[in-house]
Amino acid sequence: MAAPPEVRRVFLALWPNDRTRAALTRLGQKLDGPGRPVPRDHLHLTLAFAGTVPAEQADCLAAHIKELACAPIDLTLDHLGHFTGPRITWAGPAEPPAALANLAEQAHALCNDCGIDLGPPRPFRPHVSLRRHAALPATERIEPPLRWLADTIALIESGKDGHPGPYRILARA
Protein backbone atom coordinates (compact mmCIF):
# COMPACT_ATOMS: atom_id res chain seq x y z
CA MET A 1 0.00 0.00 0.00
CA ALA A 2 1.41 3.40 -1.00
CA ALA A 3 1.97 6.01 1.67
CA PRO A 4 -0.48 8.93 1.58
CA PRO A 5 0.92 12.12 0.03
CA GLU A 6 2.61 14.50 2.43
CA VAL A 7 0.43 17.48 3.34
CA ARG A 8 0.99 20.68 5.30
CA ARG A 9 -1.43 23.09 6.98
CA VAL A 10 0.01 26.50 6.09
CA PHE A 11 -0.69 30.22 5.95
CA LEU A 12 1.08 33.43 4.97
CA ALA A 13 1.22 36.08 7.69
CA LEU A 14 2.83 39.22 8.99
CA TRP A 15 5.05 38.02 11.81
CA PRO A 16 5.54 40.42 14.78
CA ASN A 17 8.95 41.40 16.06
CA ASP A 18 9.78 40.66 19.72
CA ARG A 19 8.69 44.10 20.98
CA THR A 20 5.32 43.94 19.24
CA ARG A 21 4.83 40.30 20.26
CA ALA A 22 5.43 41.25 23.93
CA ALA A 23 2.92 44.13 23.71
CA LEU A 24 0.29 41.89 22.07
CA THR A 25 0.86 39.24 24.75
CA ARG A 26 0.32 41.82 27.52
CA LEU A 27 -2.84 43.07 25.81
CA GLY A 28 -4.27 39.55 25.51
CA GLN A 29 -3.52 38.82 29.16
CA LYS A 30 -5.13 41.98 30.51
CA LEU A 31 -8.46 41.60 28.69
CA ASP A 32 -11.34 40.93 31.09
CA GLY A 33 -13.65 37.97 30.96
CA PRO A 34 -13.39 34.33 30.05
CA GLY A 35 -11.00 32.80 27.59
CA ARG A 36 -7.34 32.08 27.29
CA PRO A 37 -4.65 34.18 25.66
CA VAL A 38 -3.27 33.01 22.33
CA PRO A 39 0.25 31.65 22.96
CA ARG A 40 2.98 34.24 22.39
CA ASP A 41 4.55 32.16 19.60
CA HIS A 42 1.23 32.02 17.71
CA LEU A 43 0.59 35.77 17.45
CA HIS A 44 0.42 36.91 13.79
CA LEU A 45 -1.71 38.75 11.23
CA THR A 46 -2.91 36.34 8.54
CA LEU A 47 -2.58 37.51 4.94
CA ALA A 48 -3.76 34.28 3.27
CA PHE A 49 -4.76 30.96 4.82
CA ALA A 50 -3.89 28.22 2.34
CA GLY A 51 -5.14 25.41 4.59
CA THR A 52 -4.07 21.80 4.24
CA VAL A 53 -2.22 21.48 0.95
CA PRO A 54 0.17 19.01 -0.69
CA ALA A 55 3.78 19.54 0.39
CA GLU A 56 4.69 20.60 -3.17
CA GLN A 57 2.32 23.57 -2.96
CA ALA A 58 3.71 24.60 0.44
CA ASP A 59 7.21 24.32 -1.05
CA CYS A 60 6.10 26.58 -3.92
CA LEU A 61 4.94 29.23 -1.41
CA ALA A 62 8.28 28.96 0.42
CA ALA A 63 10.23 29.28 -2.83
CA HIS A 64 8.35 32.43 -3.87
CA ILE A 65 7.67 34.19 -0.54
CA LYS A 66 10.36 36.79 -1.29
CA GLU A 67 8.07 38.10 -4.05
CA LEU A 68 5.88 39.45 -1.22
CA ALA A 69 8.72 41.48 0.32
CA CYS A 70 7.71 45.13 0.57
CA ALA A 71 8.48 48.28 2.50
CA PRO A 72 7.59 47.99 6.19
CA ILE A 73 3.91 48.70 6.87
CA ASP A 74 3.16 51.07 9.73
CA LEU A 75 0.20 49.52 11.54
CA THR A 76 -1.76 51.12 14.35
CA LEU A 77 -3.63 48.44 16.28
CA ASP A 78 -6.28 50.58 17.95
CA HIS A 79 -9.43 48.47 17.69
CA LEU A 80 -10.66 45.36 19.55
CA GLY A 81 -13.09 43.09 17.77
CA HIS A 82 -14.78 39.76 18.38
CA PHE A 83 -15.69 36.81 16.18
CA THR A 84 -18.77 35.36 17.88
CA GLY A 85 -18.76 31.89 16.23
CA PRO A 86 -15.25 30.86 17.26
CA ARG A 87 -15.36 33.26 20.27
CA ILE A 88 -12.09 35.02 19.45
CA THR A 89 -11.17 38.51 20.62
CA TRP A 90 -8.77 40.26 18.29
CA ALA A 91 -6.81 43.48 17.80
CA GLY A 92 -6.61 45.30 14.50
CA PRO A 93 -6.43 48.67 12.83
CA ALA A 94 -9.68 50.67 12.79
CA GLU A 95 -8.54 52.01 9.41
CA PRO A 96 -6.21 49.52 7.70
CA PRO A 97 -3.57 51.08 5.44
CA ALA A 98 -3.96 50.44 1.72
CA ALA A 99 -0.51 48.79 1.67
CA LEU A 100 -1.83 46.04 3.97
CA ALA A 101 -4.82 45.22 1.75
CA ASN A 102 -2.49 45.24 -1.27
CA LEU A 103 -0.11 42.81 0.47
CA ALA A 104 -3.02 40.47 1.29
CA GLU A 105 -4.08 40.53 -2.39
CA GLN A 106 -0.51 39.64 -3.41
CA ALA A 107 -0.47 36.77 -0.87
CA HIS A 108 -3.72 35.42 -2.34
CA ALA A 109 -2.29 35.73 -5.86
CA LEU A 110 0.81 33.79 -4.78
CA CYS A 111 -1.42 31.01 -3.43
CA ASN A 112 -3.24 30.91 -6.78
CA ASP A 113 0.09 30.85 -8.65
CA CYS A 114 1.09 27.81 -6.57
CA GLY A 115 -2.14 26.02 -7.50
CA ILE A 116 -3.95 26.66 -4.21
CA ASP A 117 -7.62 27.54 -4.66
CA LEU A 118 -8.71 29.83 -1.82
CA GLY A 119 -12.30 29.91 -3.03
CA PRO A 120 -14.31 33.05 -3.70
CA PRO A 121 -12.77 36.30 -2.46
CA ARG A 122 -13.85 37.38 1.01
CA PRO A 123 -13.44 40.80 2.58
CA PHE A 124 -10.02 41.18 4.22
CA ARG A 125 -10.36 41.93 7.94
CA PRO A 126 -6.82 42.36 9.27
CA HIS A 127 -6.53 41.18 12.86
CA VAL A 128 -4.31 39.52 15.44
CA SER A 129 -6.18 36.94 17.53
CA LEU A 130 -5.56 37.66 21.24
CA ARG A 131 -7.92 35.37 23.19
CA ARG A 132 -9.81 32.17 22.39
CA HIS A 133 -13.12 31.11 24.00
CA ALA A 134 -13.54 34.77 24.88
CA ALA A 135 -16.51 37.03 25.45
CA LEU A 136 -17.20 40.29 23.65
CA PRO A 137 -14.63 42.84 24.91
CA ALA A 138 -15.90 45.61 27.19
CA THR A 139 -14.49 48.26 24.86
CA GLU A 140 -13.58 48.49 21.18
CA ARG A 141 -10.67 50.89 21.70
CA ILE A 142 -7.11 49.98 22.53
CA GLU A 143 -5.64 52.71 24.72
CA PRO A 144 -2.92 53.53 24.04
CA PRO A 145 -2.88 52.12 20.50
CA LEU A 146 -0.19 49.58 19.65
CA ARG A 147 2.22 50.63 16.90
CA TRP A 148 3.75 47.87 14.77
CA LEU A 149 6.21 48.47 11.97
CA ALA A 150 5.40 45.20 10.18
CA ASP A 151 8.40 44.13 8.14
CA THR A 152 8.43 40.31 8.23
CA ILE A 153 6.23 38.04 6.13
CA ALA A 154 6.31 34.38 7.09
CA LEU A 155 5.02 31.09 5.75
CA ILE A 156 3.84 29.21 8.83
CA GLU A 157 3.02 25.54 9.20
CA SER A 158 0.43 24.90 11.88
CA GLY A 159 0.87 21.45 13.36
CA LYS A 160 2.04 18.36 11.52
CA ASP A 161 0.70 16.26 8.65
CA GLY A 162 -2.21 18.66 8.09
CA HIS A 163 -3.42 18.58 11.71
CA PRO A 164 -3.50 21.82 13.79
CA GLY A 165 -0.77 22.27 16.38
CA PRO A 166 2.37 24.24 17.23
CA TYR A 167 3.62 26.74 14.67
CA ARG A 168 6.80 26.38 12.65
CA ILE A 169 8.22 29.00 10.31
CA LEU A 170 8.92 27.41 6.92
CA ALA A 171 10.14 30.57 5.15
CA ARG A 172 10.24 34.34 5.63
CA ALA A 173 10.74 37.50 3.65
Secondary structure as GFF3:
##gff-version 3
##sequence-region A 1 173
A	DSSP	beta_strand	7	14	.	.	.	ID=ss1
A	DSSP	alpha_helix	18	30	.	.	.	ID=ss2
A	DSSP	beta_strand	36	37	.	.	.	ID=ss3
A	DSSP	three_ten_helix	40	42	.	.	.	ID=ss4
A	DSSP	beta_strand	45	54	.	.	.	ID=ss5
A	DSSP	alpha_helix	55	64	.	.	.	ID=ss6
A	DSSP	three_ten_helix	65	68	.	.	.	ID=ss7
A	DSSP	beta_strand	73	83	.	.	.	ID=ss8
A	DSSP	beta_strand	88	92	.	.	.	ID=ss9
A	DSSP	alpha_helix	98	113	.	.	.	ID=ss10
A	DSSP	beta_strand	128	132	.	.	.	ID=ss11
A	DSSP	beta_strand	141	150	.	.	.	ID=ss12
A	DSSP	beta_strand	153	160	.	.	.	ID=ss13
A	DSSP	beta_strand	163	172	.	.	.	ID=ss14
###
